[in-house]
Amino acid sequence: MASLEYSRTAALAWAQAQMVAAGQDDSPKLDADLLLCHQLDCTSASLYAWPEKTLTTTQWQGFSALIEQRNLGRPIAPLLGQQGFWSLDLSVDASTLIPRPETELLVDAVLNLDLPDQAKVIDLGTGTGAIALALASERPQWQITGLDQSSDAVSLAQKNALACDLQQVQFEQGDWACGWVKDPLAPIHCMVSNPPYIDAQDPHLSQGDVRYEPLSALVADDHGMADIQTIARQAAQLLDTGGWLAFEHGYDQAAAVCQLLTRLGFAQVTTQKDYNGQDRVTLGQWPQ
């Protein structure tokens, strides 16, 4: 069928049928709506205000290409170039993880800590800047720095800071294993991280959205614990007395993370569950 025969309504119906046939049937209507709005650069209200308006050839070609990519299993967020997180709209690309709702629990956990009014907070492995920017949106007086080893991720996080009008957040390129602390005497009140924590042999790596995300942001050695161990040891050296370390981790790693923090000398080690009742966030305080 020629593209000029497609009204908006017909294009949406076609897209939904294509996605269902391809097995992308979790939310075909929502995905079709989002992708067509993206292609047409319009709101959902505008889309449905003129349902019989015909797509141009260029619009149809762009929309059908997006549907083809979605049917291959590519996540919706990179196709849109955007993902909502906390109260923010963040740009996303292939250099970072897609921010997920579970990570909002990590943000909430840090916001509930008793930190100084101008706390110095470090977000390790910042990616899109989601955690750092969400914290800054709620605590603009905090001194927040996001660190990532990827220069592309740092550039993306800086772009998001500008778009969200949160330029007070600093983003730097560096390796959390060494050499990233510019002033070792400056107190750090909180270190927060959603590090790589998936084992390289985990079968989930070949399923779903993670197939299209960078392995370096997903996979860690030692059954997914290597980066968590490195960060925890760094935190034990760098946190101010009474400072906090907060991790997101795998659903089956809470016991190992708690044991690690306790062994290093952290106190008040606690774990919080995600929306599915799985252990997801663990915190510990460096003793005062």
C-alpha positions in Angstrom: 0.0 0.0 0.0 1.4 3.4 -0.9 2.2 5.7 2.0 -0.2 8.4 0.8 -3.1 6.0 1.6 -2.2 6.1 5.3 -4.1 8.3 7.6 -2.8 8.7 11.1 -5.5 6.3 12.3 -4.5 3.7 9.6 -0.8 4.1 10.3 -1.3 3.5 14.0 -3.5 0.4 13.3 -0.8 -0.9 10.9 2.0 -0.3 13.4 0.1 -2.1 16.2 -0.6 -5.1 14.0 3.1 -5.2 12.9 4.3 -5.2 16.5 1.9 -7.8 17.7 2.9 -10.1 14.8 6.6 -9.5 15.7 6.0 -10.4 19.3 6.4 -6.9 20.6 3.0 -7.0 22.2 3.6 -5.6 25.7 2.3 -2.2 24.8 1.8 -1.9 21.0 -0.7 0.9 21.2 1.4 3.1 23.4 4.6 2.4 21.4 2.8 3.2 18.2 1.5 6.4 19.6 4.9 7.5 20.9 6.7 6.7 17.7 4.2 8.4 15.5 4.2 11.5 17.7 8.0 11.5 17.5 8.0 11.2 13.8 5.4 13.9 13.3 6.9 16.1 16.1 3.5 16.5 17.7 1.7 15.8 21.0 -0.7 12.9 21.6 -3.5 15.4 21.8 -2.6 16.9 18.4 -2.2 13.4 16.9 -5.8 12.5 17.8 -7.3 15.9 17.1 -6.8 15.2 13.3 -6.9 11.4 13.1 -7.7 11.3 9.3 -4.8 13.6 8.3 -2.6 11.8 5.8 1.1 11.1 6.3 3.5 12.4 3.7 5.8 10.0 2.0 8.7 11.2 4.2 6.7 10.8 7.4 5.6 7.3 6.4 9.1 6.2 5.6 10.4 7.5 8.9 7.6 6.0 10.9 7.8 2.6 9.2 11.6 2.5 9.8 11.0 3.2 13.5 8.4 0.4 13.7 10.9 -2.0 11.9 13.5 -1.1 14.5 11.0 -1.7 17.4 10.1 -5.0 15.9 13.7 -6.1 16.0 13.6 -5.5 19.8 15.2 -2.1 20.0 14.1 -0.3 23.2 11.6 2.5 22.7 13.7 5.1 24.6 16.6 5.2 22.1 14.2 5.3 19.2 12.6 8.4 20.7 16.0 9.7 21.9 14.4 10.4 25.3 13.4 8.8 28.5 11.5 10.1 31.5 13.2 9.7 34.9 12.1 11.2 38.2 10.6 14.5 37.1 13.0 14.9 34.2 13.1 14.2 30.5 16.5 12.9 29.6 18.2 12.4 26.3 19.4 8.9 25.8 21.7 7.2 23.3 23.7 4.0 22.7 26.5 5.1 25.0 24.7 4.5 28.3 22.1 2.5 30.1 18.4 3.5 29.7 17.3 5.0 33.0 14.8 2.6 34.7 12.1 3.1 37.3 13.9 0.9 39.8 16.8 3.4 39.9 14.3 6.0 41.2 14.3 4.0 44.4 18.0 4.7 44.8 17.4 8.4 44.3 14.6 8.3 46.9 16.9 6.4 49.4 19.6 9.1 49.1 17.1 11.9 49.5 15.9 10.4 52.7 19.4 10.3 54.3 20.4 12.9 56.9 23.1 14.7 54.9 24.5 18.3 55.4 22.7 21.1 53.7 25.6 21.5 51.2 26.5 17.8 51.1 29.2 16.7 48.6 27.7 13.8 46.6 29.5 11.7 44.0 27.5 9.6 41.5 29.8 6.9 40.2 29.0 5.6 36.7 26.6 8.5 36.0 25.6 7.5 32.4 22.9 9.9 31.3 23.3 11.8 34.6 19.9 10.5 35.7 20.8 10.0 39.4 22.9 13.1 39.8 20.3 15.3 38.1 17.4 13.8 39.9 19.1 14.5 43.2 20.0 18.0 42.1 16.4 18.8 41.2 15.4 18.0 44.8 18.5 19.3 46.6 19.9 22.2 44.5 22.2 23.2 47.3 24.1 19.9 47.3 27.5 19.8 45.5 27.0 16.9 43.1 29.5 15.4 40.7 28.8 12.6 38.2 31.7 10.5 37.1 31.9 8.1 34.1 34.7 6.5 32.2 33.0 7.1 28.9 33.5 10.5 27.3 30.3 10.0 25.3 28.4 9.5 28.5 29.9 12.6 30.1 28.9 14.7 27.1 25.4 13.3 27.2 25.1 14.0 30.9 26.3 17.5 30.4 23.7 17.9 27.6 21.0 16.7 30.0 22.1 19.1 32.7 21.8 22.0 30.4 18.4 20.9 29.1 17.1 20.4 32.7 18.6 23.7 33.8 20.7 21.9 36.4 24.1 23.2 35.3 25.3 23.3 39.0 26.0 19.5 38.6 29.5 18.8 37.5 30.3 15.8 35.2 33.8 14.4 34.8 35.4 11.6 33.0 37.3 9.2 35.2 37.7 5.6 36.3 36.3 4.8 39.8 39.1 2.4 40.4 41.8 5.0 40.6 42.9 8.6 40.3 39.5 10.4 40.1 39.6 12.3 43.4 41.0 15.8 42.8 41.0 16.9 46.4 41.4 13.9 48.8 41.0 16.1 51.8 37.6 17.4 50.8 34.9 15.5 52.7 32.5 13.3 50.7 29.2 12.9 52.4 27.6 10.4 50.0 28.7 8.1 47.2 25.9 6.7 45.1 26.1 4.2 42.2 24.2 2.0 39.9 27.2 0.1 38.7 27.5 -2.9 36.4 26.3 -5.8 38.4 25.3 -8.6 36.0 27.4 -11.7 35.6 28.8 -12.2 32.1 27.0 -15.6 31.8 23.6 -14.3 32.8 21.1 -15.5 30.2 19.1 -12.2 30.5 21.9 -10.4 28.6 20.5 -12.0 25.4 17.0 -10.9 26.1 15.0 -7.6 26.0 16.4 -4.1 26.1 19.8 -5.0 27.4 20.8 -6.5 24.1 21.1 -2.9 22.8 22.9 -1.4 25.8 26.6 -1.2 26.3 28.0 -4.3 28.0 30.5 -2.2 29.9 27.6 -0.6 31.8 26.0 -4.0 32.5 28.6 -6.7 33.2 31.1 -7.1 36.0 33.5 -9.8 36.9 33.3 -12.0 40.0 29.6 -12.9 39.5 28.7 -9.2 39.0 30.3 -8.1 42.2 33.7 -6.7 41.0 32.7 -3.1 40.6 30.6 -3.0 43.7 33.7 -4.3 45.6 35.9 -1.6 44.1 33.5 1.2 44.9 32.9 0.0 48.4 36.7 -0.1 49.1 37.1 3.4 47.7 34.2 4.6 49.8 35.8 3.2 53.0 38.8 5.4 52.2 37.1 8.6 51.0 33.8 9.0 52.8 33.6 11.6 55.6 32.7 10.2 59.1 29.0 9.7 59.1 29.0 9.6 55.2 26.8 7.2 53.3 27.3 4.7 50.4 24.3 3.7 48.4 24.1 1.0 45.7 21.7 -0.4 43.3 22.4 -4.1 42.7 21.0 -7.4 41.4 18.0 -9.0 43.0 20.1 -11.8 44.4 23.1 -9.8 45.5 21.8 -8.1 48.7 23.4 -10.6 51.1 26.8 -10.4 49.4 26.6 -6.6 49.3 25.6 -6.4 53.0 28.4 -8.8 54.0 30.9 -6.7 52.0 29.9 -3.4 53.6 29.9 -4.9 57.1 33.3 -6.5 56.6 34.7 -3.1 55.5 33.4 -1.5 58.6 30.2 0.2 57.5 27.3 0.5 60.0 23.6 0.7 59.6 23.7 -1.5 56.6 20.2 -1.9 55.2 18.5 -3.2 52.0 15.4 -1.8 50.3 13.1 -3.7 47.9 12.0 -2.6 44.5 8.4 -2.4 43.1 8.4 -6.1 42.5 9.5 -7.0 46.1 13.1 -7.8 45.0 16.1 -6.6 47.0 17.4 -3.7 45.0 19.1 -1.0 47.0 21.6 -1.3 49.8 23.0 1.5 52.0 25.7 1.7 54.6 27.1 4.5 56.8 30.8 5.1 57.5 30.9 5.2 61.3 31.1 8.5 63.0 
